[in-house]
Amino acid sequence: MRKLTLLLTLAPLMASAEELPAPVKAVEKQGITIIKSFDAPGGMKGWLGKYQDMGVTIYLTPDGKHAISGYMYDEKGTNLSEQIIQKEIYAPAGRELWQQMEKAHWILDGKKSAPRVVYVFADPYCPYCKQFWKQARPWVESGKVQLRTLMVGVIKPESPATAAAILTSQDPQKTWHDYEESGGKLQLNIPASVPPAQMEILNTNQKLMDALGANATPAIYYLNKDNILQQVVGLPDDENLKAMMGE
């Protein structure tokens, strides 16, 4: 499973009245945006920040003269830094992006009542999307999982027009099902040019996919048991497949 990389646009949350220690200021000058301070183990003070859209932690030594940028581990090997980065940065950003996917234009595959929701960005000409569609059949057809497909047009020049043909069909849900079931051989009424409404959908989905840090299809998203957004780009292996399907 690829680590989920979110494009963070969070504004710094640290109160402007709080003066940073000189060593932390020196680290900040390296291009790190300080977000907030926190109490760290061992009598140390910590600061949470971001660098090139990635969460970072900075620790001030008890003498106040040195700052360390990196991960802190306990005696059991637990990454304490990753815990606070996940809680304070990635989890909130992931929930926001999940909400954006909920509001986006997607095609339902499965029952609306299915308790498990999985989003997938798919291109009509993506062979791995078709394989993933087949992989998901047992969970979708049993009513356990609903796939929500966000169409994009990235693989071939004709991808946008083909996606538009699916979106403008009389029953996009059935058309997408039949198209994937046929291995992409279903005859579609492909327009000479993509209608503006469908082009807007494709562009919006593409921007959302970019914001999620994905650069290939299928790009698959689900929430784990801790309600943290997870990402799998490409065809999932058996372990990833079971995890995203809730097993």
N, C-alpha and C positions, 0 to 999 in steps of 0.2 A: 504494500500500500504506500503510495506516495504521500509524503507529509503535506498537509493542507497549507498552502501559502495564500494568505489573504492580503489584498491591497488595503493597508490601513490608512484611513483618512481622519482618524481621531485627532482632535485638537488637544494640545497639551492641557492637562487637568491640574497641574501644580499651581498653587496659589502664587501669584507674582510676589507676594510679600515674603515668601520663604526664601532666604538667602542660601544659595548652594555653597558648600565648602569648596575651597580652592581646588583640591584634587578632582572633585566631581565636575567643576567648571572646566578644568583642563580636558577631561574626557568629552564633555559636551561640545567643545570646540572641534572635535574630530567629526562632527556631523550628526551627533546623536541628539534627538529631541527628547528632553526629559518630560515625563508624564506625571509621575507622583513618587513620593517617598514611602518607605515601608520599614517596619522593624524586622531585622534579620537575626538569625541565631548567632551565638557567640559574642554578644555585645556589639555587634556590627549594625550599622545603618545601611539600608539599601535604597536604591532608586530604580524605578522602572522607566524604560525609555524605548524608543524605536530608532532603527537605523536601516535606511533603504527598505522600509515597509516590513521589517522584521523586529520582533520584540527583543530587547536586551535588558540585562540587569547589571547594575553597578553597585559595588560594595565599598564602604569606607572603613578603613581599619580603625580600631578603638582609639589610636593616638590622633586620629583626624588628619594625618599627613599623607596618607596614601589611598588611592582608589584602585579597585580591581574590577575589570569588566569581564564577565563570563558567567559560567554556571557554578552554583553551589550545591554540593551533595552532602547527605548525612551519612552516618556510619553504615546504613543499610544499602547505600547506593542510590537512594531516591534523589532525583533531580529536583531540588527545592525551587530553583529558579524557573524551571519549566512550568511548575505548578502555578506560580503567580502570573507568569506570562499567559498561560492558558486562561486563567480565571479573569484576569483584568483586561486582556487585549483580544486574544483569539476567540474566546467564547462569546463575548458581546458582539464582536464583528461578525462571527459566524451566524449568530441569531439574526442579525440585521440582514445579512445576505440571504438567509433562509426565507425571511419575510418577503424579500424582493422576488425570490423565485415563486413564492406562493401567489404573488400579484401578477406575475408574468403570464404570457400566453403559452399554455402548454396543452398537450394532447393526452387525455386520460387513457391509460391501458390497464384495464382491470375494473374492479368494483369501487365505487365511491366510498363504500362502507369499510373497505380494507383498512385495518388498523395501522399498517406499516406504509409509510410514504417514502418513495425513492425518486429523486429527480435525475434525469439524464439528458445531457445535451447531445444531439445526434444529427448527423448529416445523412441525407438519403443515399449517398454513395459510400458510406463508411462500412466496410466489411465487418469490422469488429463490433459495430453497433448491432448489426444483424445477428452476430454470434451471441452477444449479450442478451438480445431480445429472446433468443431461443433458450439461453441459460435460465432466464427468469420465468419461463412458462410454468413450472410446477408451483411456484409461490403465487404468481398472478392468477392462474386458473383455479387455485384452491381458495382464493378470496383472502389470502393472508397479506398480500402486498399489492399496492397500486403504483404503477410506474407513471410518472408525469414527464412526458418528453417535450423538451424545448428544442424546436427545430432551428438549425443553423445551416448556412451554406458556405462551407470552407474548403471542401476537398477538390471539387471540379468547377470549371466555369459555369456549367449547367446546374450546379447544386442549388443556387437560389431559386431558379425557375422551377425545378423539380419540387423543392420544398413548398413553393407557392402553390403548385398544383395540388399538393396534399392538403394544404391549409384552406384552399378555396373549394375543395370538393364538397359534395352535398353532406357527407358524413366523414369529417376528418378522422375521427376515432377509428371507424371501420376501414377507411382507406389506408391509414397508416398500418393497421393490423394486417390487412391483406397484402400490402406492399412488402412488409418485413417477412411475412409468412411465405411469400413467393420468392424470397431472395432478391428482391428488387426487380423482378420481371413483370410485375403488374403494369399494364398499359395505363398511362396517366395522360390527362389532357394538359400538357405542358404549355404554358403561355409563351408567346414570343418575347415578352418582357414582363418583369415582375411588377404586379400592381403596387401602387404606393403603400396601401394598407399592409400588405404582406411584407414588403421591403422594410417597413418600420418595425414589424414584429421580429424579423430576422436580425435587423441591426440592434434592436434592444436586447435580444437574446445573446448576440455576440458580445455586446458590451458587458453584460452580466457575466458571461463566461470568462471574459478577460479579467473582470474584477475578482473573480474567484481564483485566478491564477492558473487557469487551464489553457493549454495550447494544442490540444488534440481531442478527438472524439473516439469513443464515448467518454464524456466527463460526467462522472456519477457522484451524487451527493446524498447523504443520509445523516440522521442524528443517531449517535450512539446512546448507550444506557444513561450516560451522564448529560445528555442533551447537548453534546458538543458536535458541531458540524464536522463530518468526515468526507474525504475526497478520495476517489479512485479514478485515475485517468488511464484509459486503455482497457483491454479485456481483463476482468478480474479473475484471479485464480480461485480455487475452491474455498480456501480460507476466507478471502475477502468477500466472496459471493455469499457465504453463509452469514458473515458478520453484517453485511448490508441488508440481508433479508431478515435479520432479527434472530438468527439462531446461534 
